[in-house]
Amino acid sequence: MAISVSVVCESALMRHALEWFLRERITTANACELIVTDRNLQGEKPQLVIGDHIAKPFSRSQLNAVLERFDKLQEIKTAAQGLLEESPTLEEEFERLAKRFSNELLALLKKR
């Protein structure tokens, strides 16, 4: 699935070109996953800055390749976050091992 983008540019020519290149991905700034811009903006959303993240001049295929790499990176980040949330903390792991050791020690003592 293609990521949704919002275009925010000072340059009207750049904005129109990006909107034409990205017409099937365009959405509002509030609903987008990425802002494509010609300057650094303040905000929480990830940004693809023309001139920093992709050299000018660029083609539609180059822009789409950068967006696909961004999409893959987001998938990897999401998967990594899920793994981190699922992995036990050091304290949880210690408690698990201590309980296991206690149970094995008690079982050994009961055998004698």
LINTA-V212548 format. One record per helix or strand. SS is the DSSP state (2 for helix, 1 for strand). FROM is the first residue (numbers start at 0). TO is the last residue. If there is no record, write none. Layout:
# LINTA-V212548
ss=[SS;SS]
from=[FROM;FROM]
to=[TO;TO]
This chain:
# LINTA-V212548
ss=[1;2;1;1;1;1;2;2]
from=[4;11;25;33;45;53;59;89]
to=[7;20;25;36;49;53;85;110]
